Amino acid sequence: MLVTNGLGHGKEKSWLRLEGEQAFIGIKAVPGASKTALAGIKDGRLRIRLAAAPEGGKANAELTAFLAKMLSCAKKDIVLYLGERSRLKTVILPAKSAKKLEKMLVLGKNMV
């Protein structure tokens, strides 16, 4: 699957790039929300609202925990690849988990 918007080039999903058994997910983190939830796709990135402050790695920890719980995978399988101190992030996770995430978005699950 090819992507656009800084994660590669092509015409398919700009927030998702599959490479073998790994998936690269472009995320726009929105810390300080009342609850952690998916907030759709905007500007070629998956928006995730986080009920954590953007200080001391709290928002990154919340993001990893949320993705792991939602996708039923281990936290160690989710790697913050880019954006440790930015709202624009890229995470790597197993391709099978990315496919599950894509299905959830289509069905509108875990969305605000």
Residue, then its C-alpha position, 0 to 999 in steps of 0.5 A: m500500500l502506498v501513501t502520501n503526505g510525507l510517509g511516501h508517495g502514491k494514491e492510497k491511504s495517506w495515514l497508513r503505509l504497509e511494509g511487509e509485516q509492519a505498518f507505519i501510521g501517521i498520527k496527529a495527537v491532540p493531548g488534553a482531551s476529556k477522554t482518549a478516542l479516535a477522532g477521524i482522519k484529517d490532513g492525511r493523518l489519523r487524529i487521536r484525542l488523548a486524555a493526558a498532558p503533553e508533558g513528561g511523556k504522558a501523552n506518548a504513554e497514553l497513545t501507546a496504551f490506547l493503541a495496544k488496548m484498542l488493537s489487542c496487541a502488546k505495548k512492546d509491539i507499538v513503536l513511536y518511530l517519529g515525533e516524540r516531542s511533537r503532535l505529529k507522530t509516526v508509529i510502527l505496529p504489526a500490519k495485522s493490527a493496522k488492518k484491524l484499525e482500518k476496519m474500526l475506522v470504516l465502522g466508526k468504532n472508538m470514534v468521538 
